[in-house]
Amino acid sequence: MKRGFTLIELMVVIVIMGILAAIAVPKLFSMIAKSKAAEVGPAAGSYVHRQDVYIAEMHAVGDFKAIGYDVPSSTVFSYTETYTAKTKEVWKATPKAGLSECSSGTWTVTSEMDSHGGKHVAETDCTNLTPNFTAIGSGS
């Protein structure tokens, strides 16, 4: 009496494993991209908090140095600012390499002075990776 698997049984197992891999691999890359993008929210939240304190004390918008914002060291994102003389500051996060679901997206927070003090507007074209990002600063 022979023991073992027939060729057909082995082929069925290989086909099933191929189907599972075809489903699982895209999900895996999606989860990796989301985990990498997760650092943007806390970095932007820290920026908004520091900007709020600066606006309350100085009645102006400050640049990174003035508000005491330390740019996070990151292997995934580069963080930059565009500062316009005490009235407008744009915080921007750009991926150093493409993320699977958002290869060329950016995350921005624009802080501006208005008649009530300061306001922050968060925008991204990668909402599938960070769906709650635009809520950052909305309570300010």
Wavefront OBJ file of the C-alpha trace (Angstrom):
o trace
v 0.000 0.000 0.000
v 1.495 3.291 -1.149
v 1.353 6.398 0.965
v 1.581 9.946 -0.302
v -0.267 12.526 -2.270
v -1.297 12.235 -5.878
v -0.270 14.808 -8.431
v -3.831 16.128 -8.603
v -3.987 16.640 -4.839
v -0.709 18.566 -4.934
v -1.941 20.715 -7.837
v -5.165 21.537 -5.972
v -3.161 22.641 -2.927
v -0.891 24.812 -5.103
v -3.883 26.453 -6.811
v -5.538 27.179 -3.457
v -2.304 28.672 -2.105
v -1.987 30.818 -5.234
v -5.510 32.162 -4.807
v -4.887 32.955 -1.141
v -1.616 34.709 -2.015
v -3.322 36.766 -4.729
v -5.817 37.998 -2.148
v -3.432 38.444 0.790
v -0.474 40.205 -0.858
v -2.349 43.390 -1.901
v -3.893 43.567 1.583
v -0.432 43.215 3.111
v 0.989 46.096 1.048
v -2.049 48.209 1.909
v -1.533 47.611 5.622
v 2.187 48.416 5.340
v 1.404 51.722 3.584
v -1.184 52.622 6.234
v 1.263 51.876 9.038
v 3.902 54.085 7.408
v 1.403 56.912 6.890
v 0.313 56.692 10.530
v 3.257 58.876 11.589
v 1.826 61.913 9.778
v -1.114 62.465 12.155
v 0.896 62.806 15.381
v 3.501 64.982 13.634
v 0.797 67.328 12.335
v -1.010 67.304 15.692
v 2.172 68.377 17.464
v 2.635 71.181 14.927
v -0.962 72.420 15.358
v -0.693 72.343 19.156
v 2.536 74.358 19.146
v 1.135 76.791 16.588
v -1.999 77.313 18.740
v 0.121 78.173 21.776
v 2.242 80.578 19.721
v -0.824 82.272 18.211
v -2.382 82.714 21.675
v 0.788 84.304 23.055
v 2.078 86.306 20.076
v -1.092 86.983 18.026
v 0.784 85.836 14.929
v 1.651 82.633 13.101
v 5.198 81.390 13.668
v 7.644 79.330 11.685
v 8.981 75.963 12.915
v 11.803 77.555 14.910
v 9.630 80.236 16.528
v 6.996 77.774 17.741
v 9.593 75.246 18.903
v 8.522 72.539 16.469
v 11.137 69.838 16.057
v 10.854 68.252 12.637
v 10.503 64.489 13.155
v 13.383 62.407 11.880
v 11.782 59.983 9.484
v 12.830 57.478 6.871
v 9.376 57.649 5.279
v 8.495 61.377 5.082
v 10.204 64.713 4.626
v 8.627 67.602 6.526
v 8.866 71.148 5.165
v 7.398 74.572 5.812
v 6.447 77.616 3.777
v 6.286 80.714 5.961
v 4.718 84.056 5.005
v 5.594 86.849 7.464
v 3.484 86.143 10.564
v 0.244 85.608 8.638
v 0.512 82.181 7.037
v 2.485 78.979 7.620
v 2.133 75.776 5.607
v 3.317 72.505 7.168
v 3.832 69.796 4.567
v 4.669 66.087 4.695
v 5.825 64.396 1.501
v 6.699 60.694 1.236
v 10.347 60.064 0.374
v 9.253 57.035 -1.648
v 5.818 56.226 -2.994
v 3.338 54.527 -0.712
v 1.464 51.711 -2.439
v -1.986 53.329 -2.427
v -0.813 56.917 -2.781
v 2.394 57.153 -4.753
v 2.657 60.945 -5.045
v 0.417 62.313 -2.305
v 1.063 65.044 0.232
v -0.320 66.042 3.603
v -0.575 69.760 4.448
v -1.720 71.898 7.350
v -2.199 75.589 6.571
v -2.183 77.888 9.595
v -3.429 81.435 9.039
v -4.407 84.459 11.065
v -8.011 85.579 10.789
v -10.309 87.969 12.672
v -10.799 85.421 15.485
v -7.124 84.567 15.953
v -5.755 81.614 14.061
v -7.208 78.756 12.071
v -5.787 75.513 10.696
v -6.898 73.691 7.572
v -5.607 70.152 7.017
v -5.706 68.609 3.551
v -4.468 65.437 1.912
v -4.943 63.637 -1.348
v -4.319 60.325 0.440
v -7.489 59.974 2.520
v -7.495 56.209 1.980
v -4.293 55.976 4.073
v -5.175 58.571 6.728
v -8.969 59.026 6.717
v -9.044 61.249 9.831
v -6.210 63.587 8.835
v -8.452 66.461 7.740
v -9.919 66.635 11.267
v -6.545 67.842 12.610
v -6.897 71.407 13.735
v -10.626 71.569 13.000
v -11.338 72.309 16.651
v -8.965 75.312 16.604
l 1 2 3 4 5 6 7 8 9 10 11 12 13 14 15 16 17 18 19 20 21 22 23 24 25 26 27 28 29 30 31 32 33 34 35 36 37 38 39 40 41 42 43 44 45 46 47 48 49 50 51 52 53 54 55 56 57 58 59 60 61 62 63 64 65 66 67 68 69 70 71 72 73 74 75 76 77 78 79 80 81 82 83 84 85 86 87 88 89 90 91 92 93 94 95 96 97 98 99 100 101 102 103 104 105 106 107 108 109 110 111 112 113 114 115 116 117 118 119 120 121 122 123 124 125 126 127 128 129 130 131 132 133 134 135 136 137 138 139 140
